[in-house]
Amino acid sequence: MSTAGTDSVAKVAIVYYSGTGNVHKLATAAAEAAEKAGAETRLRRVPEFVDGSLAPVFTEWTQAWSEHAETTKDMPIAGIDDLEWADAVLWGSPGRFGLIAAPLKHFIELAWPLHARRGLVNKVMSSFTSTGSPHGGQESTILSLNNVFYHWGAIIVPPGVADDIQLAPSNGNPYGVSSVSGPKAVPGRLAENVTEDNMAAIEYQTRRMIEIATALRRGSAVGSPG
Ligand SMILES: Cc1cc2nc3c(=O)[nH]c(=O)nc-3n(C[C@H](O)[C@H](O)[C@H](O)COP(=O)(O)O)c2cc1C
């Protein structure tokens, strides 16, 4: 953990993959919250590594996927240097069969050399997701990220139910903020089921992560990896 500039707010990277815009919408709200909290912030997308033919029979999904890809194509792409730079990383992925999306996993595997030099030890990590169904594996998706963080020796900061916003009907997952997109991805109405309460919850989760990462940065309570 960097001890330079110990009075300053933790540096935050928001690293996410989104196929049809739900996670993207939450990630954008998180970036705004981080900037509002005074954190130097990098919002970084992990790119797709297949084309829309992933789901040729699901026409609406494919159209929504194409629309999202087009509207976000100029956004900065995540690099391993973003992980090295950040004190705290907020991760976002849709749930896919109860796990994170493959492109995000691929990105994580590219962080192996950084992990091998202990470059992720004591960094603060927090995660959020979006799934089609409330019982479609939100917790297991976030746990699949947490497994990675254990290996890194990182510090996991969940939202818990440490704020009333987590008690709102469309919130409530203490592992990480989670939205439910429903059965269809509809072009022109991307991410319409991300609720105002989901947006408020991701702001809260971001603030909480920054508060803890900033306290660690200022206190330098945890030693640098040796
Ligand atoms: C290959 C694939 C697997 C999926 N698996 C799940 C799942 O296990 N559970 C679930 O509830 N939704 C599942 N979904 C739906 C997505 O999680 C959901 O549409 C999510 O809101 C998409 O987020 P995005 O718009 O950021 O891509 C899956 C979607 C795809 C394309």
The ligand as an SDF file (V2000), in Angstrom:
LIG
                    3D

 31 33  0  0  0  0  0  0  0  0999 V2000
  -24.3220  -16.2610  -20.7600 C   0  0  0  0  0  0  0  0  0  0  0  0
  -25.2250  -15.6440  -19.7530 C   0  0  0  0  0  0  0  0  0  0  0  0
  -25.4270  -16.2700  -18.5210 C   0  0  0  0  0  0  0  0  0  0  0  0
  -26.2760  -15.7140  -17.5800 C   0  0  0  0  0  0  0  0  0  0  0  0
  -26.4380  -16.3390  -16.3700 N   0  0  0  0  0  0  0  0  0  0  0  0
  -27.2830  -15.8330  -15.4500 C   0  0  0  0  0  0  0  0  0  0  0  0
  -27.4570  -16.4620  -14.1870 C   0  0  0  0  0  0  0  0  0  0  0  0
  -26.8150  -17.4640  -13.8530 O   0  0  0  0  0  0  0  0  0  0  0  0
  -28.3690  -15.9460  -13.3270 N   0  0  0  0  0  0  0  0  0  0  0  0
  -29.1140  -14.8300  -13.6460 C   0  0  0  0  0  0  0  0  0  0  0  0
  -29.9460  -14.4140  -12.8350 O   0  0  0  0  0  0  0  0  0  0  0  0
  -28.9250  -14.1750  -14.8190 N   0  0  0  0  0  0  0  0  0  0  0  0
  -28.0230  -14.6550  -15.7230 C   0  0  0  0  0  0  0  0  0  0  0  0
  -27.8230  -13.9850  -16.9040 N   0  0  0  0  0  0  0  0  0  0  0  0
  -28.4730  -12.6910  -17.1080 C   0  0  0  0  0  0  0  0  0  0  0  0
  -27.5610  -11.5160  -16.7190 C   0  0  0  0  0  0  0  0  0  0  0  0
  -26.9320  -11.7300  -15.4830 O   0  0  0  0  0  0  0  0  0  0  0  0
  -28.3910  -10.2460  -16.6130 C   0  0  0  0  0  0  0  0  0  0  0  0
  -29.0400  -10.0230  -17.8340 O   0  0  0  0  0  0  0  0  0  0  0  0
  -27.5790   -9.0340  -16.1890 C   0  0  0  0  0  0  0  0  0  0  0  0
  -28.4760   -8.0420  -15.7290 O   0  0  0  0  0  0  0  0  0  0  0  0
  -26.7410   -8.4870  -17.3400 C   0  0  0  0  0  0  0  0  0  0  0  0
  -25.9570   -7.4110  -16.8990 O   0  0  0  0  0  0  0  0  0  0  0  0
  -25.3250   -6.4410  -18.0210 P   0  0  0  0  0  0  0  0  0  0  0  0
  -26.4790   -5.7300  -18.6760 O   0  0  0  0  0  0  0  0  0  0  0  0
  -24.4270   -5.5080  -17.2800 O   0  0  0  0  0  0  0  0  0  0  0  0
  -24.5790   -7.3190  -18.9670 O   0  0  0  0  0  0  0  0  0  0  0  0
  -26.9650  -14.5100  -17.8650 C   0  0  0  0  0  0  0  0  0  0  0  0
  -26.7390  -13.8810  -19.0810 C   0  0  0  0  0  0  0  0  0  0  0  0
  -25.8740  -14.4290  -20.0290 C   0  0  0  0  0  0  0  0  0  0  0  0
  -25.6640  -13.7230  -21.3210 C   0  0  0  0  0  0  0  0  0  0  0  0
  1  2  1  0
  2  3  1  0
  2 30  2  0
  3  4  2  0
  4  5  1  0
  4 28  1  0
  5  6  2  0
  6  7  1  0
  6 13  1  0
  7  8  2  0
  7  9  1  0
  9 10  1  0
 10 11  2  0
 10 12  1  0
 12 13  2  0
 13 14  1  0
 14 15  1  0
 14 28  1  0
 15 16  1  0
 16 17  1  0
 16 18  1  0
 18 19  1  0
 18 20  1  0
 20 21  1  0
 20 22  1  0
 22 23  1  0
 23 24  1  0
 24 25  2  0
 24 26  1  0
 24 27  1  0
 28 29  2  0
 29 30  1  0
 30 31  1  0
M  END
$$$$
